[in-house]
Amino acid sequence: MKTKIIVVLICSLFFCASLTNCGGGGAKVESHVSTQTLGQQLIDLDRAFKEGVLTEKEYKNSKQALLKKYK
């Protein structure tokens, strides 16, 4: 009876230990999905510039980045 319990405990520990390594080695995977169209993003960017949220330089750089992203 004691032997069965010990075997079950060892198997359980082995199983749990093997599951802890299933995380992919700590690698992070990030995904960014935008549901806005390019046109909507440009409109939002223009609005932020006109409202003074962005400087002219920030606006131009952001606009260039958006256009480059969609090429």
C-alpha positions as CSV (number, residue, x, y, z in Angstrom):
1,M,0.0,0.0,0.0
2,K,2.8,2.5,0.9
3,T,4.6,1.6,-2.3
4,K,1.6,2.4,-4.4
5,I,1.2,5.8,-2.7
6,I,4.9,6.5,-3.2
7,V,4.7,5.5,-6.9
8,V,1.6,7.7,-7.4
9,L,3.3,10.7,-5.7
10,I,6.4,10.3,-7.7
11,C,4.4,10.1,-10.9
12,S,2.4,13.1,-9.9
13,L,5.5,15.1,-9.2
14,F,7.0,14.1,-12.5
15,F,3.9,15.1,-14.3
16,C,3.6,18.4,-12.6
17,A,7.3,19.2,-13.2
18,S,7.0,18.4,-16.9
19,L,4.0,20.8,-17.2
20,T,6.0,23.7,-15.7
21,N,8.3,23.6,-18.8
22,C,5.5,24.0,-21.3
23,G,5.7,27.8,-21.3
24,G,7.9,28.1,-24.3
25,G,11.0,29.1,-22.5
26,G,9.7,32.4,-21.3
27,A,9.4,33.8,-24.9
28,K,6.8,36.5,-25.3
29,V,4.7,36.7,-28.3
30,E,2.8,39.9,-28.9
31,S,0.3,40.6,-31.6
32,H,-1.3,43.9,-32.4
33,V,-4.5,43.9,-34.5
34,S,-6.1,47.1,-35.6
35,T,-9.7,47.2,-36.5
36,Q,-9.5,50.7,-37.8
37,T,-8.9,51.4,-41.5
38,L,-6.0,53.5,-42.7
39,G,-8.4,56.3,-43.5
40,Q,-9.8,56.3,-40.0
41,Q,-6.4,56.3,-38.5
42,L,-5.4,59.3,-40.6
43,I,-8.5,61.1,-39.6
44,D,-7.8,60.5,-35.9
45,L,-4.2,61.6,-36.4
46,D,-5.3,64.8,-38.1
47,R,-7.8,65.5,-35.4
48,A,-5.2,65.0,-32.7
49,F,-2.9,67.4,-34.5
50,K,-5.6,70.1,-35.0
51,E,-6.5,69.8,-31.3
52,G,-2.9,70.4,-30.3
53,V,-2.3,66.9,-28.9
54,L,0.6,66.4,-31.4
55,T,3.2,68.7,-32.6
56,E,3.7,69.2,-36.4
57,K,6.8,67.0,-36.3
58,E,5.0,64.2,-34.3
59,Y,2.1,64.5,-36.8
60,K,4.3,64.2,-39.8
61,N,6.3,61.3,-38.4
62,S,3.2,59.4,-37.3
63,K,1.6,59.9,-40.7
64,Q,4.7,58.7,-42.5
65,A,4.8,55.6,-40.2
66,L,1.2,54.8,-40.9
67,L,1.5,55.2,-44.7
68,K,4.7,53.1,-44.6
69,K,2.9,50.4,-42.6
70,Y,0.2,50.0,-45.2
71,K,2.4,49.9,-48.3
